[in-house]
Amino acid sequence: MNDVVIQANAITKTYESGSNSVHALRGIDLTVHRGEFIAVMGQSGSGKSTLMNVLGCLDTPTSGNYLIDDVHVETLNKNELAAIRNEKIGFVFQGFNLLARTSALENVELPLLYDRSGRKRDSRAMAIAALGRVGLADRVNHQPSELSGGQQQRVAIARALVTEPALVLADEPTGNLDSRTSIEVMSLFQALNEQGITIVLVTHEPDVAVYAKRIVEVRDGRIRRDEPVKNRRNAAEDLANTEVLDDDDVTPVIAPVIIPAATVAVAGGVV
């Protein structure tokens, strides 16, 4: 099995707006190896969201070459891209993107219903196993309104895992969560990564990025920094040291993190 999950070479993305051209990506070179946990950081307008859309096959590059799990994707048509998203990529979004009147089990099962590979699989059993993997074996029949924000994000993570993808792409997965729940979610991501799952997480929060193994900083459409995380934090340990003051005031008792300066898809990634 090839150790490289993502190989992006000289990726550019230009949007035309009337007579103006917006250069969102300006020659991105990025390699992601199997089992890595990468945080992509950048300010608004830096190009990190465009990069995430290209890596997730939600958009195609203007130029350059992009392979995911040995598949060239830059020349694929819409149906082929949809198949790649469903088979190779698990998506986790800031807003959870769960179907409101549908159980956790049915939400997680949804990507399997879009499987175009023709494989015969027990989708219910796979969905139950995925929910168990994120600690929600006792919530399979609960609807999103019956779950906390953290539990909803765990359902979304289970949905991303159920197809056994080559890559999990998480776009600001803690953006709608309080401090303690954010640490819980990052603890889950770290545990899944220790099991060998490759994760690329987009965030603008340094105290979230420090739980990854590697930081890729994007600025002005280019990668300006790509380095291992220094003094990486252990989310499970931080969670154990978190003091809950009351229901509305959650303060993590951890040292401050200092890092040196340097499209909405249908659930499961099928568009």
C-alpha positions as CSV (number, residue, x, y, z in Angstrom):
1,M,0.0,0.0,0.0
2,N,1.3,3.4,-1.0
3,D,2.3,5.5,2.1
4,V,1.1,8.7,0.4
5,V,-2.6,9.7,0.8
6,I,-2.4,13.2,-0.7
7,Q,0.1,14.4,-3.4
8,A,-0.6,17.9,-4.6
9,N,1.9,19.5,-7.0
10,A,1.8,23.1,-8.2
11,I,-1.9,23.5,-7.5
12,T,-3.5,26.8,-8.5
13,K,-7.0,28.0,-8.3
14,T,-8.2,31.2,-10.0
15,Y,-11.8,32.5,-9.9
16,E,-13.0,34.9,-12.6
17,S,-15.2,37.7,-11.4
18,G,-16.2,39.9,-14.3
19,S,-13.0,41.3,-15.7
20,N,-11.1,40.5,-12.5
21,S,-9.2,37.3,-11.6
22,V,-8.9,36.2,-8.0
23,H,-5.9,33.9,-7.4
24,A,-7.0,31.9,-4.4
25,L,-4.2,29.3,-4.6
26,R,-0.8,30.1,-6.1
27,G,1.2,26.9,-6.5
28,I,0.5,24.6,-3.6
29,D,2.8,21.6,-3.1
30,L,1.6,19.3,-0.3
31,T,2.2,15.7,0.6
32,V,0.2,13.9,3.3
33,H,1.4,10.5,4.4
34,R,-0.9,7.8,5.8
35,G,-1.5,8.2,9.5
36,E,-0.6,11.9,9.7
37,F,-2.7,14.4,11.6
38,I,-2.3,17.8,10.0
39,A,-3.8,21.2,11.0
40,V,-4.2,23.7,8.1
41,M,-4.2,27.2,9.5
42,G,-4.7,30.7,7.9
43,Q,-6.6,33.9,8.3
44,S,-9.8,34.7,6.4
45,G,-8.9,35.0,2.7
46,S,-5.7,33.1,3.0
47,G,-6.8,30.3,0.7
48,K,-7.1,27.6,3.4
49,S,-10.8,27.0,2.6
50,T,-10.1,26.8,-1.1
51,L,-7.3,24.3,-0.4
52,M,-9.7,22.2,1.7
53,N,-12.3,22.2,-1.1
54,V,-9.7,21.1,-3.6
55,L,-8.3,18.4,-1.3
56,G,-11.9,17.2,-0.7
57,C,-12.7,17.1,-4.4
58,L,-15.4,19.7,-3.9
59,D,-13.6,21.9,-6.4
60,T,-11.1,21.3,-9.1
61,P,-7.8,23.1,-9.5
62,T,-7.1,25.5,-12.3
63,S,-3.8,23.9,-12.9
64,G,-1.5,21.4,-11.2
65,N,-1.7,17.7,-10.4
66,Y,-3.6,16.2,-7.5
67,L,-3.7,12.5,-6.4
68,I,-5.6,11.1,-3.5
69,D,-4.9,7.5,-2.6
70,D,-3.1,7.0,-6.0
71,V,-6.1,8.4,-8.0
72,H,-5.6,11.4,-10.3
73,V,-8.6,13.6,-9.6
74,E,-7.9,16.9,-11.5
75,T,-9.5,15.6,-14.8
76,L,-12.4,13.6,-13.3
77,N,-16.0,14.5,-14.2
78,K,-18.7,15.3,-11.6
79,N,-19.9,11.8,-11.2
80,E,-16.4,10.5,-10.8
81,L,-15.6,13.2,-8.3
82,A,-18.7,12.3,-6.3
83,A,-17.6,8.6,-6.3
84,I,-14.2,9.6,-5.0
85,R,-15.7,11.8,-2.3
86,N,-17.9,8.9,-1.1
87,E,-15.2,6.2,-1.2
88,K,-12.0,8.0,-0.3
89,I,-13.0,11.0,1.9
90,G,-14.9,11.4,5.2
91,F,-16.1,15.0,5.9
92,V,-16.7,16.6,9.2
93,F,-18.1,20.2,9.2
94,Q,-18.4,22.9,11.7
95,G,-22.2,22.8,11.5
96,F,-22.5,19.0,11.8
97,N,-24.8,18.8,8.7
98,L,-27.0,16.2,10.3
99,L,-30.6,15.5,9.0
100,A,-32.9,16.9,11.7
101,R,-35.7,14.3,11.9
102,T,-33.4,11.3,11.4
103,S,-31.8,9.1,14.0
104,A,-28.0,9.0,14.6
105,L,-27.9,5.6,13.1
106,E,-29.7,6.7,9.9
107,N,-27.4,9.8,9.6
108,V,-24.3,7.7,9.9
109,E,-25.7,5.1,7.4
110,L,-26.4,7.7,4.8
111,P,-23.1,7.7,2.9
112,L,-23.3,3.9,2.5
113,L,-26.6,4.4,0.6
114,Y,-24.8,6.5,-2.0
115,D,-22.1,3.8,-2.5
116,R,-21.7,3.3,-6.2
117,S,-19.1,0.6,-6.0
118,G,-21.6,-2.3,-6.1
119,R,-20.2,-3.8,-2.9
120,K,-22.7,-5.6,-0.7
121,R,-22.3,-4.4,2.8
122,D,-24.5,-4.5,6.0
123,S,-24.9,-0.7,6.2
124,R,-26.8,-0.9,9.5
125,A,-24.1,-3.0,11.2
126,M,-21.4,-0.7,9.9
127,A,-23.2,2.4,11.1
128,I,-23.7,0.9,14.6
129,A,-20.0,0.0,14.7
130,A,-19.0,3.5,13.7
131,L,-21.2,5.0,16.4
132,G,-19.6,2.7,18.9
133,R,-16.2,3.8,17.8
134,V,-17.0,7.4,18.8
135,G,-18.6,6.4,22.1
136,L,-22.3,6.7,21.1
137,A,-23.4,3.0,21.1
138,D,-26.2,4.0,23.4
139,R,-27.4,6.9,21.3
140,V,-28.1,5.1,17.9
141,N,-31.8,5.9,17.9
142,H,-31.6,9.5,19.2
143,Q,-32.3,12.4,16.8
144,P,-30.0,15.4,16.6
145,S,-32.3,17.5,18.8
146,E,-31.9,14.9,21.6
147,L,-28.1,15.2,21.5
148,S,-25.7,17.8,22.8
149,G,-23.4,19.7,20.4
150,G,-20.5,17.4,21.2
151,Q,-22.6,14.3,20.7
152,Q,-23.8,15.7,17.3
153,Q,-20.3,16.3,16.2
154,R,-19.4,12.7,17.3
155,V,-22.3,11.5,15.0
156,A,-20.8,13.5,12.2
157,I,-17.4,12.0,12.8
158,A,-18.9,8.5,12.8
159,R,-20.6,9.3,9.5
160,A,-17.2,10.3,8.2
161,L,-15.6,7.1,9.3
162,V,-18.3,4.6,8.2
163,T,-17.1,4.2,4.6
164,E,-13.5,3.5,5.9
165,P,-12.1,6.4,3.9
166,A,-8.4,7.0,3.1
167,L,-8.7,10.5,4.6
168,V,-10.9,12.5,7.1
169,L,-11.2,16.2,6.3
170,A,-12.5,18.3,9.2
171,D,-13.4,21.9,8.5
172,E,-13.4,23.9,11.7
173,P,-14.9,21.0,13.6
174,T,-14.8,22.8,17.0
175,G,-16.1,26.1,15.7
176,N,-19.6,25.6,17.2
177,L,-18.5,24.0,20.5
178,D,-17.6,25.3,23.9
179,S,-14.0,25.0,25.2
180,R,-14.5,21.7,27.1
181,T,-16.4,20.0,24.3
182,S,-13.8,21.2,21.8
183,I,-11.1,19.4,23.9
184,E,-13.4,16.3,24.0
185,V,-13.6,16.3,20.1
186,M,-9.9,16.8,19.7
187,S,-9.3,13.9,22.2
188,L,-11.5,11.7,19.9
189,F,-9.5,12.9,16.8
190,Q,-6.2,12.1,18.5
191,A,-7.5,8.6,19.5
192,L,-8.7,7.9,15.9
193,N,-5.4,9.1,14.5
194,E,-3.5,6.7,16.9
195,Q,-5.6,3.9,15.3
196,G,-4.1,4.9,11.9
197,I,-6.7,7.3,10.5
198,T,-5.3,10.1,8.4
199,I,-6.7,13.5,9.4
200,V,-6.5,16.9,7.8
201,L,-8.2,19.6,10.0
202,V,-8.8,23.2,9.0
203,T,-8.8,25.6,11.8
204,H,-8.0,29.2,12.7
205,E,-7.5,28.4,16.4
206,P,-3.9,27.9,17.6
207,D,-5.2,26.1,20.7
208,V,-6.9,23.5,18.4
209,A,-4.0,23.2,16.0
210,V,-1.6,22.2,18.8
211,Y,-3.4,18.8,19.1
212,A,-2.3,17.9,15.6
213,K,1.1,16.5,14.7
214,R,1.9,19.0,11.9
215,I,0.9,22.5,11.0
216,V,0.6,23.8,7.5
217,E,0.0,27.6,7.4
218,V,-1.5,29.1,4.3
219,R,-1.2,32.8,3.5
220,D,-2.0,34.6,0.3
221,G,-2.6,31.3,-1.5
222,R,0.8,29.9,-0.7
223,I,2.1,27.5,2.0
224,R,4.2,29.8,4.3
225,R,5.0,27.3,7.0
226,D,5.0,23.5,7.2
227,E,6.5,22.0,10.3
228,P,5.9,19.5,13.1
229,V,3.9,20.8,16.1
230,K,6.2,21.8,18.9
231,N,5.1,20.9,22.4
232,R,2.1,18.9,21.1
233,R,-0.7,18.7,23.7
234,N,-2.5,15.5,24.7
235,A,-6.3,16.3,24.6
236,A,-7.2,13.4,27.0
237,E,-4.8,14.8,29.6
238,D,-6.1,18.4,29.1
239,L,-9.7,17.1,29.4
240,A,-8.8,15.4,32.7
241,N,-7.5,18.8,34.0
242,T,-10.5,20.8,32.8
243,E,-12.4,22.5,35.5
244,V,-16.1,22.9,34.9
245,L,-17.2,25.9,36.9
246,D,-20.9,25.7,36.0
247,D,-23.2,24.8,33.2
248,D,-22.4,28.0,31.3
249,D,-18.8,28.7,32.2
250,V,-16.2,26.2,31.2
251,T,-12.5,27.0,31.8
252,P,-9.8,24.6,30.7
253,V,-7.0,24.6,33.3
254,I,-4.1,24.3,30.9
255,A,-1.2,26.4,30.0
256,P,-1.7,28.9,27.2
257,V,-0.6,27.7,23.8
258,I,1.8,29.9,21.9
259,I,2.5,29.1,18.3
260,P,5.1,31.2,16.5
261,A,4.0,33.4,13.7
262,A,5.3,32.2,10.6
263,T,-19.4,24.5,-0.2
264,V,-21.5,22.7,1.7
265,A,-21.7,19.0,0.7
266,V,-24.4,16.5,1.4
267,A,-23.8,14.3,4.4
268,G,-20.9,11.9,3.8
269,G,-19.4,14.0,1.0
270,V,-21.8,13.1,-1.9
271,V,-22.8,16.1,-3.9
